[in-house]
Amino acid sequence: MIKIEIPGLKTIQAEHLVLDYNGTLAVDGTLISCAGEMLNGLSEKINIHVITADTFGKAAENLKNVKCSLKVISGKDQTQQKNEFIHSLGKDKIIAIGNGANDALMLKNAALGIALIQKEGACSNTIFSADIVCTSIIDALELIKYPLRIAATLRI
């Protein structure tokens, strides 16, 4: 568990980190350098889950050495599938990271939502649904590793 005390706002006791894959952990289906190692380090404190439509079909292969669970979604209502996934884990115990339109509701309903603007860009609705916006997955994962950064950003 990772405890994040945000002065004037709330305390988050995060048990799960839920991430999108393409555009978040990967570019064109390939895992971003250092992301896997950072996730493995965080996995000692928090359960890691990747939920993705797996557009390029490479998620399982690229995540085989990462200590995480992988859920591949398909079909319609991907937004709702991701939202139902965080609810099944307990949304108040979730830090969620994503960039696509199908991540917006997940970020909005998680205890902490982080939107990413990387090479794939980000859906504007997803950005407005997040608590924090980062420009790299490394920066986002470092926020979780060093939670006082989150407190400094979100304090009231």
KAKAVEN-V459938 format. One record per helix or strand. SS is the DSSP state (~ for helix, > for strand). FROM is the first residue (numbers start at 1). LEN is the number of residues. Records with the same first field share a line. If there is no record, write none. Layout:
BEGIN
SS = FROM-LEN ; FROM-LEN
END
This chain:
BEGIN
> = 2-5 ; 10-5 ; 16-4 ; 22-1 ; 26-2 ; 30-2 ; 47-6 ; 69-4 ; 94-5 ; 112-5 ; 118-1 ; 121-1 ; 132-3
~ = 35-8 ; 59-4 ; 78-12 ; 91-3 ; 101-9 ; 124-6 ; 137-9 ; 148-7
END
